[in-house]
Amino acid sequence: MTKELLGELELNRIYQCDCIEGMRLLPDDSIDLVVTDPPYLMNYRSNRRVKNEKFKHIANDVDSHDLIKKYLAECYRILKNDTAIYVFCSWHNVDFFKTEFERHFKLKNIIVWNKNNHGSGDLKGAYAPKHEFVLFGHKGRSILREKRMPDVIDCDKVPSLKLTHPTEKPIELLSKFIKNSSDEGDTVFDGFAGTGSTLVASAKLNRNFISFEIEPEYVRIANQRLENVRDELAERKLTEGTDVE
Ligand SMILES: C[S@@+](CC[C@H](N)C(=O)[O-])C[C@H]1O[C@@H](n2cnc3c(N)ncnc32)[C@H](O)[C@@H]1O
């Protein structure tokens, strides 16, 4: 089978490396959509019980402001004109993310993801956190493909015991963004793959993807999840084939 290339890199692969180094190998104006979930810059560590043993701290989650600055500039360079970008961020650093985002992109919404399940934090002194932000914007102008929806989106978070990554994002939510801002056959980019949720959603929706993740263990899990999707799709094709008279 011939591998499809994007610049020097293969499509539909996750590379284990620093995203800035990896992105330098991607051509200008070559990506159709960015859906990405960078480190929160707050030394995040989940205390909840998860499928694997308790997670370690997320790489580059403390003081990587320069990494985020370079990353958003590179996202702008690799995106084609008239495309969209979605960037998850916590309210704690929304001022920094918004400023950097707006250096490059036209900010269209700060989407509120209502997680339908509240976190912990200061149990006596603060309201129970229940949302996350997603900065949504354009390079040029991108038209939404689906019926217009509100900028507050209800979607259950992944149950703690099923998490494969401490900040894993639900496929259902990512799929809404991908369907709304890309077409089948397009290429979706995520430079902070974690265990590959953006890539799993893209593969299920017949989009190509290209991605980077610095932690080898997360790359391994992401590849396993992608393998499962490929098996599911192949099985579905087979069943559909046998249904035809
Ligand atoms: C917020 S998590 C993404 C989780 C992902 N959305 C998921 O559902 O699994 C950010 C990820 O970025 C990775 N990371 C941190 N610095 C990186 C870098 N310089 N290059 C590539 N990945 C990096 C971390 O290891 C972490 O897995």
The ligand as an SDF file (V2000), in Angstrom:
LIG
                    3D

 27 29  0  0  0  0  0  0  0  0999 V2000
   -4.0470   18.3100   27.3010 C   0  0  0  0  0  0  0  0  0  0  0  0
   -3.1900   16.9000   26.7670 S   0  0  0  0  0  0  0  0  0  0  0  0
   -4.0850   16.3250   25.3300 C   0  0  0  0  0  0  0  0  0  0  0  0
   -5.0740   15.2270   25.6210 C   0  0  0  0  0  0  0  0  0  0  0  0
   -5.8570   14.7620   24.3950 C   0  0  0  0  0  0  0  0  0  0  0  0
   -6.8020   15.7510   23.9690 N   0  0  0  0  0  0  0  0  0  0  0  0
   -6.6080   13.4460   24.6050 C   0  0  0  0  0  0  0  0  0  0  0  0
   -7.8460   13.4160   24.4870 O   0  0  0  0  0  0  0  0  0  0  0  0
   -5.9500   12.4480   24.9360 O   0  0  0  0  0  0  0  0  0  0  0  0
   -1.7290   17.6030   26.0880 C   0  0  0  0  0  0  0  0  0  0  0  0
   -0.7000   16.6070   25.6000 C   0  0  0  0  0  0  0  0  0  0  0  0
    0.3870   17.3120   25.0140 O   0  0  0  0  0  0  0  0  0  0  0  0
    1.5920   16.5440   25.2220 C   0  0  0  0  0  0  0  0  0  0  0  0
    2.7270   17.4570   25.0100 N   0  0  0  0  0  0  0  0  0  0  0  0
    3.2450   18.3600   25.8820 C   0  0  0  0  0  0  0  0  0  0  0  0
    4.2440   19.0420   25.3060 N   0  0  0  0  0  0  0  0  0  0  0  0
    4.3720   18.5770   24.0330 C   0  0  0  0  0  0  0  0  0  0  0  0
    5.2100   18.9160   22.9310 C   0  0  0  0  0  0  0  0  0  0  0  0
    6.1440   19.8730   23.0340 N   0  0  0  0  0  0  0  0  0  0  0  0
    5.0250   18.2540   21.7620 N   0  0  0  0  0  0  0  0  0  0  0  0
    4.0910   17.2790   21.6430 C   0  0  0  0  0  0  0  0  0  0  0  0
    3.2660   16.9140   22.6670 N   0  0  0  0  0  0  0  0  0  0  0  0
    3.4090   17.5590   23.8440 C   0  0  0  0  0  0  0  0  0  0  0  0
    1.4230   15.9970   26.6280 C   0  0  0  0  0  0  0  0  0  0  0  0
    2.2170   14.8270   26.8170 O   0  0  0  0  0  0  0  0  0  0  0  0
   -0.0940   15.7140   26.6810 C   0  0  0  0  0  0  0  0  0  0  0  0
   -0.3620   14.3650   26.3840 O   0  0  0  0  0  0  0  0  0  0  0  0
  1  2  1  0
  2  3  1  0
  2 10  1  0
  3  4  1  0
  4  5  1  0
  5  6  1  0
  5  7  1  0
  7  8  2  0
  7  9  1  0
 10 11  1  0
 11 12  1  0
 11 26  1  0
 12 13  1  0
 13 14  1  0
 13 24  1  0
 14 15  1  0
 14 23  1  0
 15 16  2  0
 16 17  1  0
 17 18  1  0
 17 23  2  0
 18 19  1  0
 18 20  2  0
 20 21  1  0
 21 22  2  0
 22 23  1  0
 24 25  1  0
 24 26  1  0
 26 27  1  0
M  CHG  2   2   1   9  -1
M  END
$$$$
